[in-house]
Amino acid sequence: MSKNIFILGASGFIGGEILYQLLQEFPEFSISCLLRSEEKAKKLQTATGNRISVVLGDLKSANVLEQKFQEADIVITAADVDDEESIEVLAKVAKVKTKPFYIIHTSGTCVLNDGLGPDTVKKFSGVPYNDLTDNEKLNQLPDEQPHRRVEKLVLSIEKSNPKYVKTAIICASTVYGFNHGWFHRISCQVPWLIKYSLANDQAFSVYNGNYIWSHVHVRDLGKLFILVLIKMLEDDKELPTGTKGYFFAENGYHYWKDVSKAVERTLLDRNKISQEGVAELEPSQVEKLCSVHFAPYMWGTNCFSKADLSRKIGWKADFSDVTFWEDIIQQADYHLDGTIASY
């Protein structure tokens, strides 16, 4: 059975992994991608043996998006998780579909964050959000949370055309590792902590770094997308979709203070920083150091998730929690000399 898949974000870190795994799992499917430049298009087509087609444009190219959404049987969004305009176009098209139409949207667990502030003030409960038992709570997250406005748009799509449309959101935690992609091989959270620790000549944390996030290897994240898609195509009645189809991806957790310490050891061992210890910085200092307004939120909030629903539908991670800590060293070496870890 041949299907048409349209992917947003195929040149990105997560999208590149999804595309790679789609090509492995569904060789008979027709896959098209939205890319911004002819140069990237040629590179990706060559790298994939011309197994994909490319349409040029960006998330503001409403007419292009509308046409591709109309042609597609499956849409996977892995681009800007906060872009409302492209999702509004998707919702418009989905509403009038008259044959099965499947949407898998990428989000991130920053939607769970409890705001910036010293851990002594926040008094975090330490209890993770669970995609199996906390679905109602997740559906009630306030609009002010990062990514939430787009999530709500996606969650409303299936209701507009329940006979033909099925949707799922896959909400990624800290994503680490090297993907199989062709452009952006690494993520940002840990690599940026390394990059700006080098710029600071000392490892750092937001306040004391006593903030917890879950994590998942990018290749395991890709496996979850494939699994959800397979179950959608099989019309698996056990697969929750719509407002019930909200899946976390995680296989362990970390405190950022421990990550900062690991970065410190790694860079000191390589004689790349001169100052020992971990500098405890205010959010404003971190923002200034990184020149990125949301940087403090990456390392100074609690975003603790548990992927029990994902496991219930059969998802199993290949990369253990230990791999996350090994990856810190591998990311440092990649930043310093371009070495890519082999798995």
N, C-alpha and C positions, 0 to 999 in steps of 0.2 A: 504494500500500500504506500503510494508516494504522497508526500505532503509538502506544502510550501511553508518554510520557516523564514521569518524575518527577525533579525537581531539588531537591537540598538546597543552600542558599546562594544562591538566585537574587537576593536583595537585596544581595549582597556585590559586591566589586570584580571578582573573576574570574567568579563565578556570574552576575552581571549581563551580562557580555560573552557568556558561553556562551548564556544565554537569548536575547539579542538575535540572535545568529547562528543559533540553532536556528529562531527564528521566520522568519528570512530563507530558510534552506535547506530547511525542512520545513513549508511552510504547511499541509499536509494532516494533520500529526500533532497528536494531542491532548497538550497539555503542562500539567502541574500542578506547583505549587511549594509548598513548606513555608515559611510565614511566621509570625512571632510575633504580629503585631497586625492587627486589622481595618483600621486606618488604612493600613498598608502594602499590605494586600491590595487595598483600593479604589484606591489610587494606581496600583499595578502593573496592575490590570485595566483601568483607564481609559487608562493610557499605551500599553497594547498592544492597544487596541481590543477588549477582552474576548476576546482570543484564548487566554488561559490560564485555568485554574481554580486556586483556592487552597485549601489546607487549613491551618487554624490549628494551631499547635503549635510544639514545638522539638525538639532532638535527644534530649531525655529522654522524649518522648511515644511510648513504645514501641508502644502499641496502634495509634496513628495511623500510625506508620511501617510497622508490619507490614502493615496493610491496604493502604497505598499501594504498598508494594513488591510485594505480591501482585497488584495490579491492573496494575502496570507491565510493559512489555516492555523498557524501557530505564531505568536509573537512573544519574544523574550526581551525584556527591557533590562539592560545592565549598564546603562549610561549614567547620566546625572540623576541621582535618586530624588532630587528636589525639583526637578523640572515638571511643572504642572501643565504647561501648554501642550507638550507631546502626549501626555496621558489624557488630556481633554479630547484631543483628536482621536486617540485610540478608543475612548469611551463612546464618542460619536459614531464611529464605524461599527463598534461591537453591538451597539443598540439595534442595528438594522440587519445584522447577519442572519442568513437563512440556512446556514449549514454549520456543523460543529466548528467552534472557534475557541482556541485555548491560549490563555495569557499567563505567563509566569513573570512576575515583577521582582526585581532585586531591591531590598531595603537594607537598613543597617541598624544595629542595636543601640546606636546613639539615640534612637527614639525613646529608649528607656531611661536615659540619663537623668540624674537627680540634681543637676545644676552644679555650678562651681561653688566651692567653699571648703574650708578646713574640715577634715573628717570628724574632728571633735564637735563641730557645730552640726553637721549633717546627721550624725548618729545613724548611719546606714544599718538596716536590719540584718543584712547578710543573706537574705533569702532571695534566690533567683526567680525571675519570671519564667514560668514553665509553659511551653506552647501547648501541652496536653491539658493541663488543669487550669490554666489562667486565660483561656480564650476570651471570656467575657471581660476580664480586666484589660486585656490587650485591645479589645474593640472600644474601650472607653478611654484610652489614652487621650489627653487633651490636644487640641489643634496646635498649641504653642510648641509642642515637642518637635525636635528636628525630624524631618521626613514625613511627619504625620499627615500633613495636608494631602500629599501625593498618595500616601497609603490609603486614605479614606476614599479618594477618587477611584483607586483600583478596587477597593473592597465593594464599592457601589456598582461596579460594572456588571457583575453576574446577575444582580437583581433586576437590571434593566432588560435582560434577555435570557432568562434562566433556561429556556428550552434548548438554546444553542451554545451559550457561552459558559465556559468554566475558567475560573481564575485562581491563582495561588500567589501568595507572597512568600518569598524566601528571605528571611532577615538574618544577615550575616553578622557575626561578632567580629573580633579582631581577626582579620584574614592574613595568614602568613605563608611563607614558602615561596618557591619559584613555580610559576605556571608553565603550561605547555605553549603559551601564546607566542606572538611574533613581534610585539611592540613593547608593551609595558610588562616586564617579567616579574616585577615585585610590587608590593603594596606600599603604604605610606606610614602607618603608625610606628612600627619598630624601626624601619629604615630612617624615618625623619628623626626619631629620637637619637639615633646614631649620628646622623648628619649634623644635627644642631648641638649635640654634645661635643663633636669635633670643633664646631665653630665657637663654642663656649669654653673650649680647652678644659672642660670638666663635665662629667655626667650630671644630669639634673633631673628633678621631678617637679611636678606641680604640688606646691606645699610639701607635705611629707610623703606623697605618693601612695598613701594608704587607700587606694581605689581599685576595685575589682572589675575585671572584664573577662568574659569567656573568649575562647579562641578556636579557630578551625583552619586546617590547611586548605589552601586554595583548590587543591585537586580533590579533596573530600567534599568541598563545597560544590564543585562541578558535578560530582556524583549525585548529589541531592537533586540538582536541577534535572538531570537525566532520569532519575527514578520517578520524580513527580510527573514529568512529561510522559513517560511510559505508562504510568497508571492512568493518566488522563486519556491517552489514546486507547487504552484498553477499556475505558469506561468503568473503571474499578469503583464499585459502589462504596468501598471501604475508605476511599480517599476523600478527606474533607476538602471542600473548595469554598469559594466565596468568603464570607466572613469567618467561616470555620477553617479555611485553608491558609493558616498563618503558621509558617514553619521556621523555627530557629535552626541555625547550623553552628554547632559547637562540639568540641571534644576535649574539654578541660577548661581551666581558668587560671588567671594570674593576677597578682597585685602589681601595679606599675612601679612601686618602690623596689620590688625584686627585679623587675626588668631593668630599671635604671642601674641597679647594682651590677647586674650582669653586663650591661653596656660598659660600665666603669671598668670592670675587670678585663673585659675584652680589649678595650682601647688602651688601657695601661700596659697590658701584656704586649701590645704591638707598638708601644712607645709613641702613640698618636695623640695623647693628651698628657699634660704635665701635672695637673692637679688631682690629687686623690680625693675620695669621698664623693658624695652626691649633693650637689647644691639644691637646696629647697627654695624654689622660686615662686613668686606671686604670679597669678595668671597674667597680669599686665607685663611682667618681665618676660614670660614665655612668649607672649604674643609679639613683643618687640624683637626678641631673639629670632623668631621664626618668620616674622613678617606675614603671618597667617592668622586671621582673627579667630578661627575656630581651633587653633592648635591646643590651647589649654583644655578644651573639652575632650581631646583624644587621650589625655593622660591624667586628667584631674576630675573625672566623674566616675560614678559606678554604673556599669551597664552589664549586669549579671543575668545570663540567660541559660536555660536548660532545654535541650532539644529532645524531649521525650516523645513528642508527637512524630518528629522525623524518624526517630528510632522505631516507633510503633509501626510505621508504614514500611519498615524494612531497611532504612538507611544505616550503614555501618561505616565508620571511619577507618581508613587504613593507617593513618598517621597518629601515633600515640601522643600523649601529653608531653613526653620527653622530647619529641621532635621540636616542639615550640622553643624550648630552651636551647637546643642545638642550633636552631635557625638564627638565633641572635648572633652567634659567632659567624655563621654563613653569610648573613646579611652584612655584617661588618666587612668581611673579606670581599664581598661583591662590591661594596661601596669603595673600598680602598684599591682593589686591583682587578675588578671585573670577574672574579671567579664565581661561577654558577655551580651550586651544589648539585651532585648527582644522587638520585634516589634509587 
